[in-house]
Amino acid sequence: MSDAAKIIRDSDPGYHEARAAFDLCDQRPAAICVPTTVAGVQEAIGFARGEGLKVANQATGHVAAALPALEDTLLLKPMINLEPSIDPAERLARVGAGTIWRPVVEAAAAHGLAALHGSSPTVGVVGYHLGGGLGFYGREHGLACNQVRAFEVVTADGEVGRVDRDHEPDLFWALRGGGGLYATVTAIEFDLLPISEVFGGASFWPVEVAEDVLATWLDWTRGAPDSVTTSFRIMNLPPFEQVPAPIRGKNVVAIDGVAVDHVDGRALVSQLDGIAEPIMAQWGPMPSAAVASLHGDPEDPVPAIGNSTLIDEVEDEAIAALVEAAGGESGSTLIATELRQLGGALSRPDETGGVADRVEGEFVAFGVGLATDPGTRARTEADLERIFEAIDPWQSGRQFYNFAIAGSTCDDCYPADAIEALKAIRHEYDPEGLYQAPLDL
Ligand SMILES: Cc1cc2nc3c(=O)[nH]c(=O)nc-3n(C[C@H](O)[C@H](O)[C@H](O)COP(=O)(O)OP(=O)(O)OC[C@H]3O[C@@H](n4cnc5c(N)ncnc54)[C@H](O)[C@@H]3O)c2cc1C
């Protein structure tokens, strides 16, 4: 094997560093390869086939825990040209596999441009797009995957290809929402938006007013303009220095969001102003580069577990049910119980989009808590069970791919005809089932 495709086995130095994952799961693959070139990816795939190993693509390991056992698998972590390149005239980003969001957001912002990134600057750009990509510009501009112009890939047979609307259109469709089961992506090109400044921010209140905050916010979401995308959370904030002092270590309720149109943003803030005295509230014009950190997602590895579901036709009874299960009196220890607002462009089918051509549902519900040891894990599991049982009447039965939990499959995310099409495409590009991914087909 060449230097660009060194194989690391468990007896080799560097194995433990190479198997480390953002979610701190204890993954122990048969072998690991961190190729730095496209030829290195080809070599690694050839090696896996020769050894009878499967292949699991990975960048940061944000969802490593959701992968199946890896004892007969090569963990393939392409790190190819991590310097994003921006073409301002074309409003196009070209990003190598292994790159995380922060450098891309910063490089785009230097040209007054923004990408449809999500709430974490340390999530991998390729993995995010492969699972749809839901962010604070979503209700105005839809899912990120449908801004992709092209993927460059190595397929299971070791062939290199460019995949776009005109080349391998079926594979292009599957990669936009179907995850990492079809090929190893070595680079991605996607459209950027001419957004250098937005209106955005966050408000935090004591958890005691959770019902009032949720009721006002839900009411506002029913007629909200597409230019605004927001999220509601009940949070147990950790006592860390990175958390602003007024809310550090506190049980709070929060709303944050972004308005592409400043007038719409101000109208939201005036609704929120009427609720109760916030502990902390900061809204106003902000550089689009700051949007990636607005949600305060953890940027360092953290052992967390969660659950998620799409919810629909939310009635007023959901307010009391959610607050009773997750609010101050519930004893919930979850870091966040969240409802992310969907609708707008996210719910309109993108005629030229991928398998994730929309997200069906009014909100995506998400709960996340610590699993540092068996005790915290058990508590988090009990909290998740209680909360998801409480919102069961409004669960649509579907999941959003990027938030789907371990044990889910693609069937939980897409309708039967899309699943049949994905299976056919998988069979065409990976007939022997070389690839493993968090959500199987
Ligand atoms: C804290 C946090 C915040 C998040 N916020 C958002 C959000 O706001 N919006 C949203 O939509 N999602 C969000 N997600 C979900 C996230 O986008 C997905 O989990 C995504 O798959 C992570 O990609 P990764 O590369 O960082 O993780 P990894 O675990 O490294 O990869 C995830 C999967 O992507 C595939 N993959 C990665 N790289 C390649 C490649 N080069 N070729 C082929 N397949 C590949 C593989 O199947 C892999 O198993 C969040 C997740 C976390 C943990």
The ligand as a Gaussian input file, in Angstrom:
#p B3LYP/6-31G(d) Opt

LIG

0 1
 C      -23.995000      17.810000      17.596000
 C      -24.663000      17.459000      16.292000
 C      -25.369000      18.443000      15.602000
 C      -25.978000      18.140000      14.380000
 N      -26.697000      19.107000      13.735000
 C      -27.294000      18.827000      12.552000
 C      -28.065000      19.792000      11.867000
 O      -28.211000      20.935000      12.322000
 N      -28.663000      19.436000      10.701000
 C      -28.509000      18.187000      10.162000
 O      -29.032000      17.927000       9.079000
 N      -27.780000      17.249000      10.796000
 C      -27.197000      17.529000      11.979000
 N      -26.503000      16.565000      12.637000
 C      -26.426000      15.229000      12.050000
 C      -25.205000      15.136000      11.133000
 O      -25.365000      15.968000      10.000000
 C      -25.068000      13.687000      10.677000
 O      -24.896000      12.876000      11.800000
 C      -23.908000      13.507000       9.687000
 O      -24.007000      12.221000       9.112000
 C      -22.588000      13.638000      10.376000
 O      -21.559000      13.542000       9.435000
 P      -20.064000      13.336000       9.926000
 O      -19.240000      13.131000       8.769000
 O      -19.725000      14.442000      10.883000
 O      -20.201000      12.020000      10.830000
 P      -19.587000      10.564000      10.523000
 O      -20.065000       9.709000      11.679000
 O      -18.146000      10.632000      10.291000
 O      -20.301000      10.146000       9.186000
 C      -21.672000       9.884000       9.158000
 C      -21.986000       8.995000       7.983000
 O      -21.853000       9.761000       6.788000
 C      -21.346000       8.930000       5.743000
 N      -20.087000       9.501000       5.253000
 C      -19.263000      10.373000       5.872000
 N      -18.224000      10.687000       5.056000
 C      -18.406000      10.002000       3.915000
 C      -17.696000       9.895000       2.682000
 N      -16.564000      10.575000       2.453000
 N      -18.188000       9.097000       1.710000
 C      -19.331000       8.417000       1.885000
 N      -20.035000       8.449000       3.037000
 C      -19.594000       9.239000       4.028000
 C      -21.138000       7.555000       6.329000
 O      -22.242000       6.737000       6.058000
 C      -21.030000       7.837000       7.817000
 O      -21.399000       6.742000       8.632000
 C      -25.893000      16.835000      13.863000
 C      -25.200000      15.836000      14.563000
 C      -24.597000      16.137000      15.776000
 C      -23.909000      15.042000      16.525000

